[in-house]
Amino acid sequence: MAKKSKELAVVNNFEVALINTNDLQDEMAGLTISFDRVKIPSGGSTAFEVPGDDPDSPDIVKEIVGVIVDHHPVNGYWQDKYAGGKQPPDCSSMDGITGYTRAGEMAQCAECPFNAWGSGDGNSKACKNMHRIYIQRSGESLPLLLTLPPTSIRNFSDYIVKRLLSKGRKSSTVITKISLRKEQSKDNIQYSQAQFAVSSELPEKIAKDIAARIPSIKAITRKIEVQTGDYDAPVEVKEEGEEEDLPF
């Protein structure tokens, strides 16, 4: 007897509460726009710390669930080791393709010696390759910013290609569930790796409403400069196939 294909449930109670981005840009003229940031934890923890009402007491959650309204690669190169504070990189890229130094000099990331394996401590890159995800949770006005370290990018790439694009879906038309799994490097260092799954599909009306807002959202998110807080990976692991170009 043939197995029936599983159909995704369509959620009807996802509340779109995005701020009018035109109003946001007008009100924030000359000011700095920031988003609540979520880090991949250290030591193999399987829970996220999500900023809540009390800045000194973040919410501890096992999963982050919402709609991905933007995602893109970023690179950051720091010549000196992190010494505390919000230290801007000496060179950064907002698309993983073209980098700019603090002096405004331009370089192609693919040709940069600091973006080659072994340029760091012999088993890593001096330039840190990351991927930002902006995920909109139900009922909230602004998305959370989750920055993936290299050890989680392959999982996200597989999710986008195999679970979404290959099935005719886009990241903005489904509710994504992000969880954590404990992994261990060849050097026996435990680290946390992000996992991605489709939770449910959005009703067509809500998906269209979100899609209409995405260009104005990207006009803001793509201007958030790279800073030290983007990269806080406790271990660098060269995943199999990681040197290949990702399909996005």
N, C-alpha and C positions, 0 to 999 in steps of 0.2 A: 504494500500500500504506500503510495507516494506521500511524502511529508508535505504538509501545507506550509506555505511561506508565512513567516510572521509579519504582520502588519503593525506599524507603529501606531500607538494611540495618539489621538489629537487632543492636545490640552486646550481647554476653553477658558481657563481662569488665570491666564498670564496677563498681568496688568502692565500696560505700557505707560510709564510715568516719566518719559524723557523730558528734560527741560528744553524749551524752545532754544535751539542753538543760535539763532539770529539774535535773540534777546541776550543770550549768554555772552556772545561776542561784544555786543554793545555795552553791556554792564561791566564787562571785564577789561575794557580798553585800557591799556597801560598797566594792567595787573597780571599776575601770574596765575594761570589755571592749573590746578593739580587734581589728581584723582587718588582715591584711597588705593594703596598698593598692598598686594598680597605676595609674599615670598614663598618659594619652595623651601620648606624647613630643612634644617641640618640634622645629621645623625640618624637618618632613616625614619624620622617621625611620619606618621600617617594621618596627621591632622593639620589643617591650616589655621593660622591666626589671622582673622579678618577684623579690620578696624570697626569698632562699634560706637555707641554713644559716649562711652568713657575712653578717651585716648590712652589711658594707662591700663585699661583692662580689655584687651581685644577678645572678640568672640572666638571660641575654639570650635571649628566645624570639620566634619569628616569629608564633606563634599561641597563644591561650589557649583551651583546650578543656575543656568541662565542662558541668554542668547548672545552669541559672539557678534558684536557690532563692528569690530575691526580687529585685524591682526596683521603684523608685519615684522620682518627681521630688523634687528639693530645690531651694530657692532660698536665696541668701545675699547680703546687702547689707553692704558695708563702706564706712563714710563716708570713712575715710582710706585712702590707698594702702597696700599691703602693705609693712610695714617689717621683716619677718623674724619667725621664731618661729611658734607656733601661735596666731594671732590669731583670736579668735571673731568672728563677724559681729555687726554692730550690730542686725541683724534677720535672722531665718532662718525658713524654712518646711520642714517635714518631709513635706509632701504637695503643694507647689506651689500650694496653694489659700489656706491661712491662714498668715499670718506673725506672729511674736512678736518684739518688741524685747527687749533685755537687761533692760529694766525690767518686762517682762511685758505690755506693751500689745499688743493684737491688731489686725491689719489684714488686709483681703482683698487678696490678691496681684493680682487682676484689676483692682482699682481703685487700686492704689498707683502714684503718679507715678514712683517709682524703677524700676518694672517696665515702663515704656513705652520704646519705641525712641526714641533720641535723648537719653535722660536721662543717658547715660554721657558719652562723648566726642563725641557728635553722631551716631555711627554704631553705637551699642551701647546696651545697657541698663545702668543703674547697678546694678541687681540682677542677679545672675548666676543664670541658669536652668540647672540641671544635672539629670542623671538617674543614680542609683546602680544598679549591677548587682552582685549577689552571685552569684558563680559557683563551684560546687563541683566541684573536680577529682577524678578517680578516685584513691582511696586516701588522700585528705587529710581531716583532721577538721574543718577550718574553711574556709569559702569565702573567696575573694579578693574584695576590694572594688574595683571599677573604676568611677570616676566619669566620666561622659561630659560634655564641654563642649557648648555649643549646636551646634557644627559637626558633631557625630556623632549628635545625638538623632533627626534625621529618618530616618537610616538604620536606627536601632533601631526606630523607630515602624513603618517599612515592613516590617521583618523580623517583628515581632510580628503585624501585621495580615495581610500578604500571604503570608508563608511558614508561619505557625503557625495563627492563629485561623481564617483562611479555609479551611484544610485540616483543621479539627477537632483541631488540636494545641494544647498549652499549652507554655510555656517550660520547665516542670518535667518534661515527658515526653520530651524530646529532648536529645541532646548538641549543644551549640552551639559553633561555631568562630568565634572573634573574631580578625580580622587587621587590618592597617593599610594604608592607601593614601595616597600622597603627593598632596596637592592644593595649589592655588595660588589665593590671593585675587585680587580685582580690583586690589589694590595690589601684586601680585607677591610677596606674602609666602607662603612655603611652610609648610604645616601638615599634620599627620597626621589622617586621618579613619578612624574605626573602621568595619569591614565585618563583617557577620554572615551566617552560613550554617548550615544544619542539617547536622551531620556524620552522625548516625545516630539511630535511635529506641531508646529504652530498653525492655527487656523489661517486660511489664505488672507483674510482681511488684516489680521495682526501682522503677518509677515510682510504684506505690502506697505503697511504703515511704517514698520521699522525700516524697510528698504528705502522708502522715500526720505528718511532722515539720515541715512548712512553717509551720503556725500558731505553734509554739513558737520557730521560727527568727525569724519576723517580730517576735515579742515582744521579741527582742533587737536585731535590725537597725534597727527603726524608732525606737530610742532613741539611736542613735549620732549625736551632735550634729554639725552642720555646722561645719567648720573651714577655715582658709585652704588647707590641703593638698587640699581637695576641688576647688578651682578654680585651675588653673595653665595656662590656655590662652594660647599665645603670640600668638594672633590671634583677633579676633572678626569673624565673617562672618555677615551676615544671609542665611540660605538662603531660596530661593524658597518661599513658603508657610509660613515659620517662624512668622509671626504668628498662624496659625490654631491653634485648640486641638487638641492631640494627643489621640488616642482612648484614652488611658490615663492 
